[in-house]
Amino acid sequence: MPKIVIVGATGMVGQEMLKVLDESGINPFDLILSASEKSVGKMMDFRGKSYKLIGIKEALDLKPDIAIFSAGGATSLEYAPLFAAISCFVIDNSSAWRMDPNCPLVVPEINSDSIQRDHYIIANPNCSTIQMVMALYPLHKEFEIDRIVVSTYQSFTGTGMIAVRQYESEKLGKIPDEPKAYPHPIFENCIPQCDVFLDNLYTKEEMKLVHETKKILNAPQLRITSTAVRVPVHGGHSESINVSFKKQVDLSKVNSLLSNSSGLVLLDNPQKSQYPTPLQAKGRNEVFVGRVRLDESQENTLNLWVTADNLRKGAATNAVQIADYLIKKSYVKS
């Protein structure tokens, strides 16, 4: 059986990974749960069995076949090469390896074939990038994208438990008694800053959308601009996407492509107020697309509205899908 370790099992994404693993077709497998030193020795349940949390060094000594990392960039930079050195495939959820030319950046429905047998560090893309390329990839194959303008509306859960605690405190009218995730209140507010600002006045999150999309679509000349906004939504990211193509766009063909693409759900009946919302996407593995319409101000251009559960397809589901691919390809024992 493959031996799978979750590094960062107690975090929000780590806990979601366990839910997705439980629902997945990966079975049977040996499970190892790893967490920070403050959690080592505690117990977690999975499929009716209790597992003792161990440190990452002990997990390394157990020689797993697949390690799914969700413990931050510093941990990934230090330990991913050590796991790779023992021929363990690392699926990393941080940004540490995404732009490394030697590490594939993978959305399985799009570019799983970029994973070769000797690629022992595989990067999981940013949550916002995943849902955008999922929606745009089938259209890119047909019409060839020229330019993307994207504005995101991102759940505070994407920042982790510190943001959840800030939101809950503000909701109760309290001042958070610990370092805050954001420089402004998130409850009943929108914050046009996801991550830190860079010298070009864009945030790191906005530039991730630019650089990661180009890598996944293998389109280095693609023109992309983005604005990322944090919103008081408990689960699920949304995106308003304006995308121009090099070829003439046919709306009926667009809808057909979106309806028949794996991992996508087209929900688009505006006359009946049917369109995706993050609440509908919460707890689901699919990416939802709606409000599909031609841009009347620009030739060969569409407007789309895209939602997805950022902890699911935006993180845990995508990582587990990569693990499943490695097993099905017989890159690891099964």
SVG drawing of the C-alpha trace seen along z (x, -y; Angstrom):
<svg xmlns="http://www.w3.org/2000/svg" viewBox="-37 -51 55 53">
<polyline fill="none" stroke="black" stroke-width="0.4" points="0.0,0.0 1.2,-3.6 2.3,-5.4 0.9,-8.9 1.9,-11.6 0.0,-14.8 2.4,-17.5 0.4,-20.2 -2.5,-17.9 -4.0,-20.1 -4.3,-23.3 -7.4,-24.3 -6.1,-22.9 -4.7,-19.8 -8.0,-18.9 -9.7,-19.5 -7.2,-17.1 -8.2,-14.4 -11.9,-14.9 -11.0,-14.7 -8.8,-11.7 -11.7,-10.0 -13.9,-10.7 -11.3,-9.8 -10.8,-6.6 -7.4,-6.2 -7.8,-3.0 -6.1,-1.3 -3.2,-3.3 -1.1,-3.8 -1.6,-7.2 0.9,-9.3 -0.1,-12.6 2.5,-15.2 2.1,-18.5 4.1,-21.2 5.9,-20.5 3.1,-21.9 0.7,-19.3 3.0,-16.3 1.6,-13.5 -2.1,-14.5 -4.5,-12.2 -6.6,-12.7 -9.2,-10.3 -9.5,-9.1 -11.9,-6.4 -12.6,-5.3 -9.0,-4.9 -7.0,-7.2 -3.6,-8.4 -0.9,-10.0 0.5,-13.2 4.3,-13.0 7.0,-15.5 8.2,-16.0 11.6,-14.5 9.9,-11.3 7.7,-11.3 10.7,-11.5 12.3,-8.5 9.2,-6.4 10.0,-6.8 6.6,-7.7 5.8,-7.4 3.8,-10.6 4.0,-13.7 1.4,-16.3 2.7,-19.5 0.5,-22.2 2.8,-23.7 4.0,-27.0 6.8,-27.9 9.7,-27.8 8.9,-24.2 8.5,-23.3 11.8,-24.9 13.7,-23.0 12.0,-19.6 10.7,-19.0 14.2,-18.3 14.8,-15.9 11.7,-13.9 12.5,-14.1 16.0,-12.7 14.4,-9.4 12.2,-9.2 9.1,-10.5 6.8,-12.6 6.1,-15.9 2.9,-17.7 3.5,-21.2 0.6,-23.6 2.8,-26.6 4.2,-29.1 7.8,-27.9 8.3,-25.8 5.6,-27.0 7.9,-29.0 10.9,-26.7 11.5,-25.6 12.3,-22.1 9.0,-21.6 5.7,-21.1 2.9,-23.4 -0.1,-21.1 -3.9,-21.2 -4.6,-17.6 -7.5,-18.3 -5.1,-20.6 -1.5,-19.5 -1.0,-16.3 1.2,-15.0 3.8,-17.6 4.7,-15.3 7.6,-13.0 8.8,-10.0 11.7,-12.0 9.7,-15.0 9.7,-14.5 8.6,-18.0 5.2,-19.0 3.7,-22.4 0.0,-22.9 -1.0,-26.3 -2.6,-29.2 -6.3,-28.7 -7.4,-31.7 -5.2,-30.5 -6.6,-27.0 -10.3,-28.1 -9.4,-30.6 -7.4,-28.3 -10.0,-25.5 -12.6,-27.8 -10.4,-29.3 -8.4,-26.2 -11.1,-24.7 -11.7,-28.1 -8.0,-28.7 -7.6,-25.4 -10.4,-26.5 -10.0,-30.2 -6.5,-31.0 -6.4,-33.6 -4.9,-37.0 -5.5,-38.9 -7.1,-38.4 -8.4,-41.0 -9.4,-39.3 -10.8,-40.7 -11.0,-38.3 -13.3,-38.2 -11.5,-35.9 -12.7,-34.3 -10.9,-35.2 -10.5,-31.4 -7.7,-31.5 -5.5,-33.3 -5.9,-30.6 -7.1,-30.3 -5.7,-33.7 -8.1,-35.4 -11.0,-33.2 -10.4,-34.3 -10.2,-37.9 -13.5,-37.7 -15.2,-35.9 -13.9,-38.4 -15.1,-41.3 -18.4,-39.7 -18.9,-39.6 -17.9,-43.2 -14.6,-42.3 -11.1,-43.5 -8.9,-40.5 -6.6,-39.7 -3.8,-38.4 -2.0,-39.6 -4.5,-40.3 -4.4,-38.8 -5.4,-42.1 -4.7,-45.8 -8.4,-46.6 -11.6,-44.9 -12.7,-42.0 -16.2,-41.7 -18.7,-43.6 -15.8,-45.0 -13.8,-44.4 -10.0,-44.8 -8.3,-45.4 -5.1,-43.7 -4.3,-40.0 -0.7,-39.5 1.9,-42.2 2.5,-44.9 5.4,-44.7 7.4,-47.4 5.1,-47.4 2.1,-48.3 0.5,-44.9 0.2,-42.4 1.9,-39.0 -1.5,-37.4 -2.2,-39.4 1.2,-38.5 0.7,-34.8 -2.3,-34.9 -0.2,-36.4 2.9,-34.1 1.2,-30.9 -1.4,-31.1 1.3,-31.6 3.2,-28.5 0.2,-26.2 -1.1,-27.2 2.4,-27.2 1.7,-30.7 4.6,-33.0 3.4,-35.8 -0.1,-35.9 -1.2,-39.3 -2.8,-39.3 -3.7,-41.9 -5.4,-41.3 -6.9,-42.9 -7.3,-40.7 -9.8,-41.6 -10.5,-39.9 -14.2,-39.7 -16.2,-38.6 -17.2,-35.3 -16.6,-32.2 -15.9,-29.7 -15.3,-30.1 -13.5,-32.5 -15.2,-34.3 -13.7,-35.9 -15.0,-38.3 -13.0,-37.5 -12.8,-39.5 -10.9,-37.5 -10.1,-38.4 -9.2,-35.8 -7.2,-35.7 -9.9,-33.9 -13.6,-34.7 -15.7,-33.6 -19.0,-31.8 -21.1,-31.9 -22.9,-28.6 -19.6,-26.9 -18.3,-28.5 -21.3,-27.2 -20.8,-23.7 -17.1,-23.6 -17.8,-24.7 -20.7,-22.2 -18.5,-19.3 -15.3,-20.0 -14.3,-17.7 -14.4,-19.5 -16.6,-22.4 -20.2,-23.1 -21.9,-25.6 -24.7,-27.3 -26.0,-30.1 -29.7,-30.9 -29.9,-34.6 -33.6,-34.9 -34.1,-32.6 -31.4,-34.2 -29.3,-31.1 -25.5,-31.7 -22.7,-30.6 -22.2,-31.9 -19.5,-30.9 -22.1,-29.5 -23.2,-27.1 -19.5,-26.1 -18.8,-25.5 -17.9,-21.9 -17.8,-21.0 -14.8,-19.9 -16.0,-21.4 -15.4,-24.9 -18.6,-26.8 -19.0,-29.2 -21.9,-31.5 -22.8,-35.0 -21.2,-34.0 -21.7,-36.9 -20.0,-38.7 -18.2,-41.9 -20.1,-44.5 -17.2,-46.9 -14.4,-44.6 -14.2,-42.1 -13.8,-38.4 -14.1,-39.0 -16.1,-37.3 -17.2,-38.1 -17.3,-35.2 -18.2,-34.7 -16.3,-31.9 -16.6,-30.4 -15.0,-27.5 -14.3,-26.3 -10.8,-27.6 -10.1,-24.9 -11.3,-22.2 -10.4,-22.5 -8.3,-25.5 -6.0,-23.4 -6.9,-20.0 -8.8,-18.5 -6.2,-19.5 -3.4,-18.0 -5.3,-14.7 -6.0,-14.5 -2.3,-14.8 -1.6,-12.0 -4.2,-9.8 -2.6,-10.5 0.8,-9.4 -0.7,-6.1 -2.6,-5.4 0.5,-6.1 2.3,-3.5 4.9,-6.1 4.3,-4.8 3.3,-1.3 -0.4,-0.6"/>
</svg>
